[in-house]
Amino acid sequence: MARRRKQLPETPEPASIESLSHDGRGIARRDGKTTFIDNALPGEEVMFKFTYMRRKFDEGRAVEIVSPSADRVEPPCIHSNLCGGCSLQHMNPQTQIARKEAVLREQLEHFGGLQPRQWLAPLTGPVTGYRGKARLGVKYVEAKDETLVGFREKRNSFIAQLTTCEVLVPDVGHRLTALRALIHGMESRTRIPQIEVAAGDDQLALIIRHLDPLPEADQQALIDFCQSLGWHCYLQPGNESTVHRVWPGEGEERLYYRHPEAQVELAFHPTDFTQVNSVINRKMVPLALDLLDIGPQHTVLDLFCGLGNFTVPAARRAAQVTGVEVSQAMVERGYENARRNGLENLDFHAWDLSQDVAGQRWANQQYDRILIDPPRTGALEMVKLMPRFGAEKIVYVSCNPATLARDAGELVAAGYRLDAAGVMDMFPHTTHVESIAVFSRKKNKG
């Protein structure tokens, strides 16, 4: 027998917000029970409505801010209370940064009692219009004869009814209404679940996921729309291997971004992994290379190198750079980018870095410097092997402060010192914490 959902109170109730949850919700304790409240900040008195009531905790959304925090600001997006793409638009950006720094400090202390010798100044950039990679959901609502394009709503799977998005690059974020009208006018509007956005420095691509073959008129409508804006148009009838460009009909299927300081330009396919925030990426890469203190005599190992985001710029400074990435396609892209920039002091290898590296030629060499930029799961297997490479300095770029802290503890136990750490605001208005840390090998005394 189906369990009946508890009837929620209609009248707003008061709450005092004590702290902030890991996902950016205010935390209140009422009658000994924890309530997580969207659109609420620590220190505030709010009136909220319940959205869920559970046995161990409740959830709600603030509908009136009775006593606002000094950290509260007007959200830049009119959809901030509805859309799940952001969770902290109502918080001052400087306070967001301070909170992310606090998370990194807490994780380092919690996992290994670690305290860097120096805290790096945070890397910051624009807090709107920064997102150049995104997957937008698409949904035709038959009951309303309406097509939705955007991110999902907060706390549920419905596509939010958006007219604009202030964190997407403006070319797309300010054209959501036009995208909705385009899809709504297509015969296939019920069979298009997703639009992927990829932006380079000068060009932009849309990848349209469709569940059935598109009628010729629908495909032409997509091409005409993209052509009018100078965008590349791709279709995806199946898995990622089926992605193909339909406009322009000729030329290389690449977008580009530049690292001006290193005077390199990197090419990528719209489905390749790239950093979503180009401004922070242009600051992050030279910072990492500066922290590594790379000289023309040094050899560098770049683990989880992707298409060469760090590898290619590092080759401008080093004697030799070796990149390792699980994907053979990314290895080929790395060589492509090396050739594009006239660099020959690089080599790339395809290997799953969670597996045993015994027998891998690159793994049986010594390196002066190592850079690690792993996925959220971290790089525990490789960190345990660091002593064998003999590197004097290691820079670790992380998208998860918990696994960074765990791996930092392993590095310290292996004889390295945590010299510096800091955060990078790759995802403003979210609780996502991107960070960077530098380690140096302890010198033996005597």
C-alpha positions in Angstrom: 0.0 0.0 0.0 1.4 3.4 -1.0 2.5 5.6 1.9 0.4 8.8 2.1 2.4 12.1 2.0 2.0 14.2 5.1 -0.1 17.3 4.7 2.1 20.4 4.9 1.1 23.4 6.9 -0.1 26.3 4.7 0.8 29.1 7.1 4.4 30.4 7.2 6.2 29.7 10.5 9.1 31.5 12.2 12.7 30.2 12.4 16.0 31.4 13.7 18.9 30.4 11.4 21.9 29.1 13.3 24.3 27.9 10.5 24.6 26.9 6.9 24.5 23.4 5.5 27.0 21.9 3.1 24.5 22.6 0.2 23.9 26.2 1.1 20.6 26.0 3.1 20.1 27.7 6.4 19.8 25.4 9.5 17.3 26.0 12.2 16.4 23.8 15.2 12.7 23.9 16.2 11.5 21.8 19.1 14.6 19.7 18.9 14.2 18.9 15.2 16.5 20.2 12.4 15.0 22.1 9.6 16.9 22.9 6.4 15.6 26.2 4.8 16.4 27.5 1.4 17.0 31.3 0.9 18.1 31.7 4.5 21.5 32.8 6.0 23.0 32.3 9.4 21.8 34.9 12.0 18.6 35.6 10.2 15.1 35.5 11.5 12.8 34.2 8.8 9.3 33.1 8.1 9.3 29.9 6.1 7.0 27.4 4.5 7.5 23.7 4.8 8.4 21.9 1.5 8.9 18.4 3.1 8.4 17.0 6.6 10.3 13.9 7.6 10.7 11.9 10.7 14.3 13.1 11.5 14.3 16.5 9.8 12.2 18.9 7.8 12.8 21.1 4.8 11.4 24.5 3.8 11.9 27.8 2.0 12.1 31.2 3.5 9.2 33.4 2.2 10.0 36.5 4.3 13.2 37.7 5.8 12.2 39.3 9.1 15.7 40.2 10.2 18.2 40.0 7.3 21.9 39.1 7.7 24.5 41.8 6.8 25.7 39.2 4.2 22.4 39.2 2.3 22.4 40.8 -1.1 19.8 41.0 -3.9 20.3 38.0 -6.2 21.5 38.9 -9.7 19.0 36.4 -11.3 15.2 36.7 -11.1 14.9 32.9 -10.9 17.3 32.4 -8.0 14.6 31.1 -5.6 13.3 28.6 -8.2 16.3 27.3 -10.2 18.6 24.7 -8.7 21.6 25.8 -10.7 22.7 28.2 -7.9 22.2 28.0 -4.2 23.9 31.2 -2.8 22.9 34.1 -5.0 21.4 35.8 -1.9 24.8 35.8 -0.2 27.5 38.5 -0.7 30.2 37.0 -3.1 33.0 38.0 -0.6 31.2 36.0 2.1 30.8 33.1 -0.3 34.6 33.1 -0.7 35.2 33.3 3.0 32.9 30.3 3.5 34.7 28.3 0.9 38.0 29.1 2.6 36.5 27.9 5.9 35.5 24.6 4.4 39.0 24.0 3.1 40.5 24.9 6.5 38.1 22.6 8.3 38.7 19.7 5.9 42.5 20.0 6.2 42.3 20.1 9.9 39.7 17.3 10.1 41.6 14.7 8.0 45.2 15.3 9.0 45.5 18.1 11.5 47.1 20.1 8.6 47.8 23.8 8.5 49.6 25.2 5.5 52.5 27.5 6.1 50.8 30.1 4.0 47.2 30.7 2.9 47.0 31.9 -0.7 44.8 34.8 -1.7 41.6 33.5 -3.4 41.4 33.5 -7.1 38.2 35.4 -8.1 36.6 36.6 -11.3 33.2 37.7 -12.6 30.2 36.3 -10.6 27.8 36.3 -13.5 28.2 35.3 -17.1 31.0 33.0 -16.3 29.7 29.5 -17.1 30.8 28.3 -20.6 29.9 24.6 -20.2 26.5 23.4 -19.2 23.8 20.8 -19.8 20.3 22.3 -20.0 17.3 20.1 -19.6 14.4 20.4 -22.1 10.8 19.5 -21.4 7.6 20.0 -23.4 4.6 20.3 -21.0 1.6 19.2 -22.9 -1.0 20.4 -20.3 0.3 23.9 -20.7 1.5 23.6 -24.3 4.8 25.1 -23.2 8.4 24.1 -23.7 10.9 24.6 -20.9 14.7 25.0 -21.3 17.0 25.3 -18.3 18.3 23.7 -15.1 16.3 21.7 -12.7 14.3 23.3 -9.9 15.6 23.3 -6.4 15.0 20.0 -4.6 13.1 18.2 -7.4 13.5 16.9 -10.9 11.3 19.4 -12.8 12.9 21.7 -15.3 12.7 25.3 -14.1 10.7 27.7 -16.1 13.5 30.1 -17.0 13.6 33.2 -19.3 17.2 34.0 -18.5 20.2 32.6 -16.7 22.7 35.1 -15.3 25.6 32.6 -14.7 25.7 31.2 -18.2 27.7 33.1 -20.8 25.3 35.9 -21.9 25.1 34.7 -25.5 23.2 31.7 -24.2 21.9 32.8 -20.8 20.1 35.8 -22.3 18.7 33.8 -25.2 16.8 31.1 -23.3 13.5 32.5 -24.4 14.6 32.2 -28.0 15.8 28.7 -27.5 12.4 27.8 -25.9 10.6 29.2 -28.9 12.9 27.4 -31.3 12.3 24.0 -29.7 8.6 24.6 -29.2 8.1 25.2 -32.9 9.6 21.8 -33.8 7.7 18.7 -34.5 10.2 16.8 -32.3 9.8 19.0 -29.3 8.6 16.1 -27.1 11.7 14.0 -28.0 14.5 16.5 -27.2 15.6 16.1 -23.6 18.8 18.1 -23.5 20.9 20.8 -25.0 24.6 21.0 -24.2 26.4 24.3 -24.3 30.2 24.6 -25.0 31.9 28.0 -25.3 35.4 28.8 -26.5 37.0 32.2 -26.4 35.4 33.3 -29.8 32.9 30.6 -30.7 30.1 28.6 -29.2 28.5 25.2 -29.9 25.1 23.7 -29.1 24.7 19.9 -28.9 21.0 18.9 -29.3 20.2 15.5 -27.8 17.2 13.9 -29.6 15.6 10.5 -29.0 14.2 10.0 -32.5 15.5 11.0 -35.9 14.7 14.7 -36.6 12.5 15.6 -39.5 14.3 17.6 -42.1 12.4 20.8 -41.2 13.4 20.5 -37.6 17.1 20.0 -38.4 17.0 22.9 -40.8 15.4 25.1 -38.1 18.3 24.3 -35.7 20.8 25.0 -38.4 19.2 28.3 -39.3 19.1 29.4 -35.7 22.8 28.6 -35.0 23.9 29.9 -38.4 22.2 33.3 -37.7 24.3 33.6 -34.5 27.5 32.1 -35.8 27.2 29.1 -33.5 28.3 25.5 -34.3 25.3 23.1 -34.3 25.7 19.4 -33.3 23.2 16.6 -33.1 23.3 13.7 -30.7 20.9 10.8 -31.6 22.4 8.3 -29.1 25.4 8.2 -26.7 28.3 10.6 -26.8 29.9 8.7 -29.7 27.0 9.7 -32.0 27.6 13.5 -31.6 28.2 15.0 -35.0 28.2 18.5 -36.4 25.6 19.6 -39.0 26.7 23.2 -39.2 29.2 24.5 -40.4 29.4 21.7 -42.9 33.2 22.1 -43.4 36.2 22.8 -41.3 37.7 21.4 -38.1 35.3 20.4 -35.4 37.1 22.5 -32.7 36.5 25.4 -30.4 39.5 27.2 -28.8 40.7 29.0 -25.7 43.9 30.8 -24.9 46.4 31.1 -22.1 47.8 34.5 -22.9 50.6 34.4 -20.4 52.0 31.2 -21.9 51.1 32.3 -25.5 49.3 29.1 -26.2 46.0 28.3 -27.8 44.2 25.0 -27.0 41.7 23.3 -29.2 38.9 21.2 -27.9 35.8 19.3 -29.2 32.6 20.5 -27.6 32.2 17.2 -25.8 35.7 17.4 -24.3 36.1 18.2 -20.6 37.1 21.8 -20.1 36.9 24.1 -17.1 33.5 25.9 -17.0 35.0 29.3 -15.9 37.5 30.6 -18.5 38.5 33.6 -16.4 39.5 31.5 -13.4 41.2 29.0 -15.6 43.3 31.7 -17.2 44.4 32.7 -13.6 44.7 29.1 -12.2 47.1 27.7 -14.8 49.9 30.3 -14.4 49.4 30.3 -10.6 49.9 26.5 -10.5 53.0 26.8 -12.7 54.4 29.6 -10.6 53.8 27.5 -7.4 55.7 24.7 -9.0 58.6 27.1 -9.7 59.3 25.5 -13.1 62.7 26.3 -14.7 64.1 25.4 -18.1 66.1 22.5 -16.5 63.1 20.8 -14.9 61.1 17.7 -15.9 57.4 17.8 -15.1 54.7 15.1 -14.7 51.1 16.2 -15.2 48.6 13.6 -13.9 45.0 13.6 -15.0 46.2 16.0 -17.7 43.1 16.1 -19.9 43.6 17.8 -23.3 46.8 19.6 -21.9 45.3 22.5 -20.0 48.4 22.6 -17.7 50.7 20.4 -19.8 51.0 22.6 -22.8 51.6 25.9 -20.9 54.1 24.0 -18.7 56.1 23.0 -21.8 56.8 26.7 -22.4 58.8 26.7 -19.1 60.2 23.2 -18.7 62.8 21.0 -20.3 60.3 18.1 -20.7 56.6 17.5 -19.7 54.8 14.2 -19.5 51.0 14.1 -19.4 48.9 11.1 -18.3 45.2 10.7 -18.8 42.8 7.7 -18.9 41.3 8.7 -22.3 43.2 7.9 -25.5 41.1 10.6 -27.2 42.5 13.1 -24.8 46.1 11.9 -25.4 45.5 12.5 -29.1 44.1 15.9 -28.3 47.2 16.7 -26.1 49.5 15.9 -29.0 47.3 17.9 -31.3 47.6 20.9 -29.0 51.4 20.4 -28.7 51.7 20.6 -32.5 49.3 23.5 -32.7 51.7 25.5 -30.5 54.9 24.3 -32.1 56.0 22.3 -29.0 58.0 19.1 -29.1 59.1 18.7 -25.5 55.9 16.9 -24.5 54.7 13.3 -24.4 51.3 11.9 -23.4 50.2 8.5 -22.2 46.8 6.9 -21.8 46.4 5.0 -18.4 43.8 4.6 -15.7 45.5 6.2 -12.7 43.4 4.3 -10.3 45.2 1.1 -11.5 48.6 -0.4 -10.9 51.2 1.6 -12.9 53.9 -1.1 -12.8 55.4 -1.6 -16.3 54.4 1.9 -17.4 57.5 3.6 -18.9 56.5 7.0 -17.6 56.0 5.6 -14.1 59.6 4.4 -13.9 61.2 7.8 -14.3 62.2 10.6 -12.0 60.6 14.1 -12.2 61.5 17.4 -10.7 57.9 18.7 -10.5 54.5 17.0 -10.4 51.0 18.5 -11.0 47.8 16.6 -10.1 44.3 17.6 -11.1 42.1 14.6 -10.3 38.4 14.1 -10.3 36.3 14.4 -7.1 37.4 11.0 -5.9 41.0 12.3 -5.6 44.3 10.7 -6.4 45.0 8.4 -3.4 46.5 5.6 -5.5 49.0 8.0 -7.2 49.7 10.0 -4.0 51.0 6.9 -2.3 53.5 6.5 -5.2 54.8 10.1 -5.0 58.1 9.2 -3.2 59.2 7.0 -6.1 59.1 9.9 -8.6 61.5 12.0 -6.4 59.8 15.4 -7.2 60.8 18.4 -5.1 57.5 20.1 -5.5 53.9 19.0 -6.1 50.9 21.1 -6.9 47.5 19.6 -6.3 44.4 21.2 -7.9 41.2 19.9 -6.4 37.4 20.1 -6.9 36.8 18.3 -3.6 38.4 19.7 -0.4 37.7 16.4 1.4 39.7 14.2 -0.9 42.4 16.9 -1.2 42.7 16.9 2.6 42.8 13.1 2.7 45.5 13.0 0.0 47.4 15.9 1.6 47.7 13.8 4.8 49.2 11.0 2.7 51.8 13.3 1.1 52.8 14.7 4.5 53.2 11.2 5.9 55.4 10.4 2.8 57.8 13.2 3.7 56.3 16.3 2.0 55.4 19.6 3.6 52.2 21.5 2.9 53.6 24.9 2.0 50.4 26.7 0.8 46.8 26.3 0.0 43.9 28.4 -1.2 40.5 28.5 -2.9 39.6 29.4 -6.5 36.0 30.7 -7.2 35.4 28.5 -10.2 31.6 28.3 -9.5 30.3 31.5 -7.9 26.9 31.3 -6.2 27.3 27.6 -5.5 28.8 25.6 -2.6 31.3 24.0 -4.9 34.9 24.5 -3.6 37.8 24.5 -6.0 41.2 24.6 -4.3 44.9 24.4 -4.9 47.8 23.3 -2.6 51.5 23.2 -3.0 53.8 20.7 -1.3 57.6 20.5 -1.1 59.8 17.6 -0.1 61.3 17.9 3.3 65.1 18.2 3.3 67.0 15.6 5.4 69.0 17.2 8.1 72.7 16.6 8.6 
